[in-house]
Amino acid sequence: MADSPTNPYARAGVDTAAGDLAVELMKASVRATHGPEVLGGVGGFAGMFDASALLGYTRPLLASSTDGVGTKVAIAQAIDKHDTIGQDLVGMVVDDIVVVGAKPLFMTDYIACGKVVPERIADIVRGIAEACSATGTALVGGETAEHPGLLGPRDYDVAGAATGVVEADALLGAHLVQDGDAVIALGSSGLHSNGYSLVRHIVANAGIGYGDNAADFGTTWGEALLEPTRLYTTPLLKLLEAVPNGIHSLSHVTGGGIAANLARVLPQGSWAEVDRSTWTPSPVFQVLADVAGTPIVDTEGTWNLGIGFLAVVAADRADAAIAAIGSQGIAAWQVATVRTGARPEGEFEEGAKGVDGGAVRLVGAYADGAK
């Protein structure tokens, strides 16, 4: 039934015709992520993936992840720019799967909004689909839900879930980490999708508008803060091929910062001191800290400060790993060494996110003297 003033659902604020148009606008982008393993096309009640692709595994382990983008979407809504949020979502969801060494198979997304604006929804899904293609992930389904009265007409939130697979004997994790392993940092593209409640608090308190020019960035504040999350899945899968058996564990630096997330992938009894002098935090972090009048070290439990991923690598393979990552256009460098002996005195981050892992702290001063 077409929506009209006599349609009770339309009078309640739900425009099903707009939802149908949004699906039509996103179809081509979604189909572009489909290989022969995807069955059923777009619009079914369930996405289908041919699991016979797993028959070549000896003992396939399925890995799953779910996440959202968080309050970064508020900035996208403020400046009406929605074509990068989808990449943020894929980065938050799919890049968690590669942490265990898994190859992503498929993903689904969910968009809740106050009012369906077909072009806006299509922009979001197009970004998701393009990032799925970049990570080798099929976008097999999703849902757009209109919630008038719960969300404002310009409001929306996005979430997603993905599934991947890894051979059991190729599983990465703390069980492989040894004394003397090198901890390699992979550079971030900026804030990624974490700590935006703090970002928005700083910007609001400073009286800055997202449309205001940000001289430090050569663009507006909103555009600078929407820099999309770097995608690490494909580079890391290539790293695993380039340095076989040399990569022991991986850590995605998201909420909680560098120390907390590295501690999650180290074994109990081990420790590492991340040397701040090995890098300079990306400019966006220093600018925000300066605007807030806050020492940058006080944000270490919130922002990634220029490190998006960490790889724990066998000591004799560290140079090879750094070269392999660098060849893919991502800055990489050693920031720490894992130790299992007596731990130095002082406070370490432990028990992060409920994991009884290792202990980590940041030490020294940043390369440019940032404090």
N, C-alpha and C positions, 0 to 999 in steps of 0.2 A: 504494500500500500504506500503510495507517495505521501510524503509529509505535507500537511496543509493545516490551516487554522482549525479544521474540524477534527484533526487527528489528536486524540488526547495525549499521546506521547510527545508530539510536537509542542502542544500547549504547555507541557511540563518542562520543556527546554531541551529535549533530546531530538536531534536532527539525524534520523537514520539515512536520509538521502545524502547528507554530507559525509557520513561514514562510508557509504558505498563509493562516493567519488574519491575519497582518500585512498581506498583500496585500489581503484582503477589507476590512480596516479603513481602508486608505489609498485605496481605489478612488475614492471620491467626491471626495476632495481633488484627486487627480491629474486626474480627468476635468474638473474645473472649470477647468483651465488650457487645455483643448483647444478650438480653434476648428475651422472647416471644413477647415483645411490639414492637420490631424492625422488619420492613417488607422490603423486597426487596433486602437484601444482599448488597454486595459491587459492586460499579461501575455504579450505576444508576445515572440519572441526578439529582435526589433529594432523600435525605434520608427520610424515613417514620417511624413514631412512632405512635403506636396505642393510640389515645387519650381517648379511653374508660377507660384507667387506671385512668382518672380523675373523673369518675362518682361517685366514693366513697366520693368525697369532697362535702361539702355543698356549699361553695363559693370559688372555686379554683382561686388563683391569679398566673398568670405566671410571672416569674422573668427571665430576660435575661441579659447577660453580654457579652462584647467583648473586647479583649485585645491582646497584643502580648508579646514578651519577651524583646524587646528593643535591645540595643547594646551588651548585653551579648553574642549574637550569634557571634559577631566578635571574641571573645576568643575561642569559639568552633571551628570556622573556622581556627583560627591561629594554634591550636594544633590538628586539624583533629579529634575531639572527639564530637560526635553528639548524644550520647545515653541518655543524661540527659536534653537536651533542651526541649523535649516533656513534661517532668514533670514540668518544669518551666512554660510552656504555660498553662497547666491545672491548676496549682496553681494560676496563674494570672487571669484566666477566671472563673473557677468553684468556687474557694474560694470567689469570689465576690458575688456569688449567695446565699451562705449560710448566708451572713451578714443579710439578711432579714428573716432568718429562713427557707428558701426554700430548698427543696430536689432537687438535679439536676436530670434532665431526660435525656437529650441528648446534644451532642456537635458536631460541625463541625470544620474542620481546613482548613487552606490555607497556602501553602508553595510556595513562589516565589523564583526562583533561576536563576542564569546565565546559568547553565548547569545541566541537570539532571544526577546525579550519582546515579544509583538505590540503591546501598547499603547505601549511605548516607541518601537518602530519607527514606528508610526503617528503618534505625536507629532512625530517628527523629519521624516517625509515631509510631514505636514500643514503644518509650518512652511516646508518647501521649496516646496510647492505654492502657499501663500498669497503667498510672496514672488515666485514666478514670475508669478502673476497680477498682482501690483503692478507688475512690470516688463514686462508684455506678452510673457512667455516661455512657450511650451508645454513642459510637463514630459512628454516623450514616452516615457520609459523609465527603467529603473534596475535595480539588483541589490542584494539583501541576502544577504550571505554569512556563514554561521556557522562560526567558526574555533575550536572548543574546543581547549584545550591551547596555543594560540598567544596568545589573548586571554582574560582572566578573564571570569567570568560577567557582570560589570557593565561591562566595557570595550567600547568601540566607537570607530570612526573613520569619518568621512564625507568624501567627495570628490565632485566633479562636473565636468562639461564642458558647454560651451554653444557654440552657433554663431549668428552674426549676419550681417547683410549691410549693405554701404554702397556707394553709387554711387561709382565711381572718382574722379570729379571733386569729390566731397564729402568725400574722405578727409582727416581731420585729422592733423596731425603737425608735427614740427620744421621741415619744408620750408616751412611757411606763416609761421613766426614771423619777426617783423621787429624791428629796433631801435626801442625806445620802446614796445613792447607792454606792456600792464598785466597783472600776475599777480594774479588774483582767487582768494581762498580761500573754500572752502565749509565751513561748520562741521561737525564730526563729532558723533556721538551719544555718544562716549566712546572706549573703547579699540578698538572694532571687533573685529578678530580677529587682531591682531598683537602680539607682545611678551609673550605669556602665559607663556612659560617664565620670563621675568623677573618677571612678576606673581606667579606661583606660588612662585618662590624668595623673594621679599620676604615674602609672606604666611606661608610656612612658617618662615622664620628669625625672624619676629616672634611665632611661637607662636599665630597667629590661626587660628581654625577658620572654615570657610565658613558655618557656621550661626550664628556669633557676630554680635551686633548691631554694626552699623557706624554710630555716632552721626553721623558726617559725612554719611551718605547717607540716613538715616532708614529703613534696611532692613538685611537681613543682608549680610555681605560677599559671600556667594555670589550673591545676587540682584543686588547692585550690579555685580559683575564680569561678570554674564551679560547686561548691557544689550546688546540686539542691534545689529548693524551697520546704520547708516543706508543706505537704498537710494537711489542717485543716478541710476539709468538714466532713469526717466521725467522727473524734473526737468531733466536735462541734454538729453534729446531735445527737450523743450519750449524750452529755452534756445536750441538751435540753430535752431529755427523762429522764435523771437522776435527773434534777433539774426543774421539771415542774413549769411553771409560774414564775420561779425565774430569768430567763435571760431576761433582758429588751432590750438591744441593743448590737450589735457586730460591731467591726471596723477592717477592714483588713489594716494593716500598710504597705502601698505601697508608691508610689511617694508622697513626701511632709513630710514624717516622722511621728513620734508619735503624736505630738500635733495637727497637721493639720487634721489627719485622725480621731482622737478621737473627735475633735470639730464637725465633720460632723454628729455624731450620738448622740449628746447631744441637749437638747431643748434650744431654745432661752432664755436668762436670766440666764442660769446655767453656772457654771464654775468648773474647776478642776485643781489642781496643782499636776502634776506627779512628784513623789519623786525619784530623781535619786539615792538616797542612798539605794534603795531597790534592786538594781541589779548592776552587772558589765557588761559593753558592751562586746560582744563576741570578742575573740582575733583578728579576721580578721579586725575589725574596728579600733582597737587601732594600729595594725601594719600599716595599710594603712595611718592612721593619722600621725603616727610617720615618715613614709617614706616621706609624703608630708610636714612635719614640720607644721602641722595644728592642733590647739586644737580640740579635738574630739567634743566639744560642738558646734563648727562651722559647723559640718556635720549633726546636728540634723534635719535639714530641708530636708535632702537628703536620709539618710540611716535609717534602722529600729533599728540599734544599739542593736540587740538582742531580740527585741519584734516583733513578726510577726502578732499577733492578740491581740485585747483587748475586754474584755467582761464586760459590765456594768450590775451588778448583784444586786438584792435586798440585803440589808445589812445583813439580818439574814440568807441568803443562800450563803454568800461568802465562808465560810469554806467548805461547801458541793461542791461548784463549783470547788474550788481549788483541792479538793480531787478527784473529778470525772475526771478532766483534767489530773492530775498527774497519775492516774491509767492507763492512755493510753500512758504513756511514754513521756509526754510533761510537761516541767517545767512550773509552774504557781504560781503567787504571786500577792498580792495586791499592786498597785502602787499609787492609788489616791482614793479620795472620792468626789462624786459629791455634789456640793452645789448650792443653789438657792438664798441665801441671798446676802448681800452687798459684792461686789467683792474687793479683795485687790488692792491696787494701783500697777501700773506697766504694762508692755506690755504682752498681751495675744494673742494667735493665734485665729483669728476669721474669719468667712466668707470663710473657706477653700473650694476650688473646687466649688465655687458658691453657697454653702449651707449656709443659714442663721441659723446656729446652735449655739452651746455653745461657750465658751471661754476656752482655755487650754494653760498652759505653763509648762515647766519643771523647777523644783526648786532643790536647794541643790547641793551636789557633789556626783559623782558616788562612789559606795562602795569601789572601789580600789583606789580612788583618781584621776582617769582619768579626764583630763580637756580638 
